[in-house]
Every structure is written in C-alpha cells, then in structure tokens.
Amino acid sequence: MTVTIGINGLGRIGRSITRIVAGAGDSGISIAAVNDLASTEKMAYGLRRDSIRGAFPGTVTARADHLVVNDHAIRVFHHAQPERIPWADAGVDVVIEATGKFRAGTTARTHITHGGARKVVISASADNPDAFLVYGANHHTYDPGRHDVVSPGSCGVNALTIMAKVLLDRFGLRSVHTSVVLATQGWQRAQDSVVGTSRDDPRLGRATGESIIPHNYVVGDLVRVVLPEIGEMRYSYYCVPTPIGSLAEISGQTDRPVSVEEVNRAMAEAAGGPLRGILAYDPDPTVSIDVKNNPASCLFDPSGTQTTADGGVKVRGWFDNEWGFSNRLLDIARLVSDRSPVTSRRVTWSIA
Ligand SMILES: NC(=O)c1ccc[n+]([C@@H]2O[C@H](COP(=O)([O-])OP(=O)(O)OC[C@H]3O[C@@H](n4cnc5c(N)ncnc54)[C@H](OP(=O)(O)O)[C@@H]3O)[C@@H](O)[C@H]2O)c1
C-alpha cells in the first residue's frame, strides 16, 4: 500500500523528508503535494543544493505549479493559512505539518476539517494532539478511531525515549535526569536578536555561533508522557553551534545494580532485534558529525555508559536531528494511514 502524503513547510524537515522518499525507491510513501510560502523555483533550488546534505541525488525542477523530483510530479501550493490548503484536490491522505508555526492540535486539525486530509502528523512536540506517538516506544497505542492529529514529540524526545525504553524494560528506571545537546536550528540568530525574538527565554535570541546556550525546554516531560512508569524526571537542554548531529544523555536509578556490560548488551540486543532501524549501536569512538545521515532515532554510544554500585546508570546516544526524526515522521505517517482494524496492528512491545 502506498501512502500519499502532503508536507506543509518545505524547510529542513520538509526537504529531508523529500530526499528520504526520493532516495528510498519503494518506500511505501508518495509525496502528492507540498505547501510553502516560497516560489516553486526556490523550493526546487532548496532541494538541489544543501549545505549539510550536499547535491540532490537526482533531478529537481520547477514546472508551473509542480515540483518534478526524479520524474515524479508534486503539486505545489502557497497558502499561509493551513485551512486554505486544498490537500484533497491533490489526493493527500496524511499531512505532515512541518512549518513549526502550527503546533497546536486545533490548528493542525484544519488540514482535515478544511483541507480534506484524513490524518495529520505534527513534526514537533505539539500542544494538545490526540496522541503523542514515539515510534518504537508507544506507537502500538495508536487508535485510528480516536487519533487523527498525532505528534511524535521532537528529535530529542525520540532519542531519549528509545534509550529509556530499553533501560525501563530490562532493568526498571526511575529518578531520571535527561540532557539534550542540540545542533543549530534554523530559527536561531547569527547575531544577538534578544529584543526581536518571539521566544520566551531571551538566551535563545543570542548569537548562535558564539555560545553554548542553555534553555529550560521541557523535553523530559514528553518522555514521561510516553513512558509514564518512569515517574519523576528532570531535564537539561543546550543549543550548540554545530550544523548537524546532536547528543542525548539519560541518568537514573535502576531497580537493581547493573554493570556497564549488561547495559551495553541490552542496548545492542534491542538495536539488533525489536528496535532495529530505530536504535542503532556503534562501538567505534563517535563524535557528533559521525551521526550525519543516520536514519535511526538514536545511535547508542557504549563508551558513554556508567553505572554505580547502588543502581545508578548513565547512557549516551547521538542523533541526526533532521534525518532520524524525518524517518520517524514517515514511520508514523505509514502507521496512521493504515486502515486495517486496530486489533491486527497491536503488538506486545517489550524489550525484556
Ligand atoms: N530541524 C530540526 O532539527 C528539527 C528536528 C525535529 C523537529 N523539528 C521541528 O520541525 C518543525 C520544522 O522545523 P524546520 O527545522 O524544518 O524549520 P524550517 O527550516 O524553518 O522550515 C519551516 C518551513 O515552513 C515555511 N513556513 C513558515 N510559515 C509557513 C506558513 N504559514 N505556511 C507554509 N509554510 C510556512 C518556512 O518558510 P520561511 O523559511 O520562509 O519562514 C520554512 O520553509 C519545527 O516545529 C521544528 O521544531 C525540527
């Protein structure tokens, strides 16, 4: 079955999705339409040339109201308000909302009520979606009758949750502290723009290339929404001036003392088994750029594992904040497009 998707916002995430679909051959996904405020010519240029990913591995041209990607025509719209985008006219079933502007479940739902799509996946930690679904951790809780607008959280949430899932299932996990160190985002400023920024925390308007910028982002809260057994959580978040490649760390208490070897073996087994493609494992000494183009939500780094005799544990993983997350958005799009009865899709999902 091929899922026809529409993408609202052809920025870093929208273009990553387009590249993944174009490069995958038979991915089970077809992009029927995109919407962005830019001209079709600029969209084509943005796909052909990319400072992080390099030249597009194929052809992209602009033709009237279409982008032509490797001979596949994608309908282009240019509407600022989501409720004006006629997705149904282009045959779109699932919309990926990737503008960063319409994170509220109520606004994103207009892709369905006004645009005629059937499901919406918001590419961010949304406000009030019908469900938060982190692929590999709780995606089996998807209920097609109740969940029309869903959010997979953020790239950091996916990396943290997938490591937490393995620790929780294998050893028990509580009193959790998380850290995310995130590569530069498009909304950051090259020079100080503290007055102009719409972000609540003025530090987020500081010059990107000059500082490690701490921020009280509530990423940890979503890990707890997806894995409520974890209980109490605290979190730290830092923006750093690297162009791509980010870091996630979790520390907490396990139910019994565990060794470094036990933890690393559990991660390697999950990566080679039930979480294949979502969690990756690499014993080679890794730095952030090494994770570029990795499609996993998290590349586990066994050299980061530490344990204490009283059950303390700390683990580290890397993630390509655009590429891994975009692959998960496509996984979620496939999931929500499935019209088969929920009972046939439910699986017992435990790493233990
Ligand atoms: N980049 C990451 O690493 C990452 C990872 C995970 C999640 N996310 C989330 O994904 C979302 C998109 O992030 P991004 O990095 O792709 O942002 P981005 O590069 O700024 O892309 C957003 C795109 O949407 C366009 N746009 C803005 N307003 C629009 C409107 N009203 N209608 C249609 N298009 C509009 C933007 O155009 P202009 O450039 O002209 O404004 C831009 O092309 C955000 O919620 C972000 O938090 C990002």
The ligand as a Tripos MOL2 file, in Angstrom:
@<TRIPOS>MOLECULE
LIG
   48    52     1     0     0
SMALL
NO_CHARGES

@<TRIPOS>ATOM
      1 N1         15.3910   21.0000   12.1840 N.am      1 LIG1
      2 C1         15.4000   20.0610   13.1260 C.2       1 LIG1
      3 O1         16.4510   19.5310   13.5220 O.2       1 LIG1
      4 C2         14.0990   19.5960   13.7190 C.ar      1 LIG1
      5 C3         14.0620   18.3420   14.3720 C.ar      1 LIG1
      6 C4         12.8560   17.9070   14.9170 C.ar      1 LIG1
      7 C5         11.7250   18.6800   14.8390 C.ar      1 LIG1
      8 N2         11.7960   19.8900   14.2090 N.ar      1 LIG1
      9 C6         10.5570   20.6710   14.1560 C.3       1 LIG1
     10 O2         10.0430   20.6210   12.8250 O.3       1 LIG1
     11 C7          9.3910   21.8670   12.5140 C.3       1 LIG1
     12 C8         10.0530   22.4630   11.2780 C.3       1 LIG1
     13 O3         11.4290   22.6750   11.5780 O.3       1 LIG1
     14 P1         12.4550   23.0440   10.4170 P.3       1 LIG1
     15 O4         13.7940   22.9740   11.0370 O.co2     1 LIG1
     16 O5         12.1530   22.2540    9.1870 O.co2     1 LIG1
     17 O6         12.0590   24.5760   10.1950 O.3       1 LIG1
     18 P2         12.3280   25.4680    8.9050 P.3       1 LIG1
     19 O7         13.5820   25.0340    8.2270 O.co2     1 LIG1
     20 O8         12.2000   26.8840    9.3400 O.co2     1 LIG1
     21 O9         11.1030   25.0860    7.9400 O.3       1 LIG1
     22 C9          9.8160   25.6150    8.0390 C.3       1 LIG1
     23 C10         9.3350   25.9080    6.6420 C.3       1 LIG1
     24 O10         7.9590   26.3070    6.7070 O.3       1 LIG1
     25 C11         7.8200   27.5450    5.9980 C.3       1 LIG1
     26 N3          6.6920   28.2880    6.5260 N.ar      1 LIG1
     27 C12         6.6820   29.2000    7.5160 C.ar      1 LIG1
     28 N4          5.4280   29.6420    7.7210 N.ar      1 LIG1
     29 C13         4.6450   28.9920    6.8450 C.ar      1 LIG1
     30 C14         3.2520   29.0210    6.5680 C.ar      1 LIG1
     31 N5          2.4090   29.8160    7.2420 N.pl3     1 LIG1
     32 N6          2.7720   28.2210    5.5930 N.ar      1 LIG1
     33 C15         3.6140   27.4090    4.8970 C.ar      1 LIG1
     34 N7          4.9470   27.3540    5.0990 N.ar      1 LIG1
     35 C16         5.4460   28.1350    6.0690 C.ar      1 LIG1
     36 C17         9.1620   28.2370    6.2190 C.3       1 LIG1
     37 O11         9.3310   29.2890    5.3020 O.3       1 LIG1
     38 P3         10.2990   30.5320    5.7450 P.3       1 LIG1
     39 O12        11.6900   29.9570    5.8630 O.co2     1 LIG1
     40 O13        10.1280   31.4820    4.6240 O.co2     1 LIG1
     41 O14         9.7640   31.0330    7.0570 O.co2     1 LIG1
     42 C18        10.1050   27.0770    6.0060 C.3       1 LIG1
     43 O15        10.3320   26.8220    4.6410 O.3       1 LIG1
     44 C19         9.5520   22.7290   13.7810 C.3       1 LIG1
     45 O16         8.4010   22.5770   14.5720 O.3       1 LIG1
     46 C20        10.7450   22.1260   14.4810 C.3       1 LIG1
     47 O17        10.7320   22.3400   15.8770 O.3       1 LIG1
     48 C21        12.9390   20.3490   13.6370 C.ar      1 LIG1
@<TRIPOS>BOND
     1     1     2 1
     2     2     3 2
     3     2     4 1
     4     4     5 ar
     5     4    48 ar
     6     5     6 ar
     7     6     7 ar
     8     7     8 ar
     9     8     9 1
    10     8    48 ar
    11     9    10 1
    12     9    46 1
    13    10    11 1
    14    11    12 1
    15    11    44 1
    16    12    13 1
    17    13    14 1
    18    14    15 2
    19    14    16 1
    20    14    17 1
    21    17    18 1
    22    18    19 2
    23    18    20 1
    24    18    21 1
    25    21    22 1
    26    22    23 1
    27    23    24 1
    28    23    42 1
    29    24    25 1
    30    25    26 1
    31    25    36 1
    32    26    27 ar
    33    26    35 ar
    34    27    28 ar
    35    28    29 ar
    36    29    30 ar
    37    29    35 ar
    38    30    31 1
    39    30    32 ar
    40    32    33 ar
    41    33    34 ar
    42    34    35 ar
    43    36    37 1
    44    36    42 1
    45    37    38 1
    46    38    39 2
    47    38    40 1
    48    38    41 1
    49    42    43 1
    50    44    45 1
    51    44    46 1
    52    46    47 1
@<TRIPOS>SUBSTRUCTURE
     1 LIG1         1 GROUP 0 **** ****
